[in-house]
């Protein structure tokens, strides 16, 4: 199982930003750091670049030993106001993935909140707008139809689509993701079992991470990993979640990695990077932890087989 960098901060002095640097020198510093702490590839957002610029970017990434392994882009189709645009975004992202050499397009199926000022617009509340709890059958049918169309284009390009489990989405737990996957029924569409998103969607998680990963692992074709501390404030029907390196949070990734290996998962484990503080120190700890768990599990399996 290789480890990809789904970075959420891209600071490498003197560059101080979150987006992927446009300056080649800043990019090289960032990629060098990422490679040194143990990443095998990188996830990027879809970008509007010329073919020549994409070719240059691909060459830079591969020369740095950090090839692009996944692109994120797209969006939900349950709400008719955004359905057509989000479907096109997914198709455009599939084309970009093919050009930059990424085999996976990671997409959420989130939709705009019905009430932007109302409860459930953010994570950690007792309500989640756009959720599977509030979805109708037609929401799933519209979404499945749009993803199926994009999947046909992606298949011709040699790209797989991974539906990320996400808050404010009709695919926000194992049941809803598998239901959507069944409706899409395309061989190049799988699921991204993002346990952190299941954990922080509501103030009280509606599903254990262990149950979720066991259900989703056989259908996974990409995998985001982040971990969190949960501070529950029941009187306010709210929970505050603090992101931490993988070994320090409340999600048992030793269990999760074992479940994925048991399901013969061969894709990338993409560490979703820390958003604040020293990203290289904290994300490096996550990489080291994952590698130690993989080593431990391999040793255990060898002992059992012998």
Buried (B, 14 or more C-beta within 10 A) or exposed (E): BEBBBBBBBBBBEEBEEEEBBEEEEBBBBBBEBBBEBBBBBBBBEBBEBEEEEBBEBBEBBBEBBBBBBBBBBBBBBBBEEBBEEBBBBBBBBBBBBBBBBBBBBBBBBBBBBEEEEEBBBEBBBBBBBBBBBBBEEEBBBBBBBBBBBBBEBBBEBEBBBBBBBBBBBBBBBBBBBBBBBEBBEBEBBBBBBBBBBBBBBBBEBBBBBBEBBBBBBBBBBBBBBBBBEBEBEEEEBBBBBEBBBBBBBEBBBBBBBBBBBEBEBEBBBBBBBBEEEEBBEBBBBBBBBBEEBBEEBEEEEEEEEE
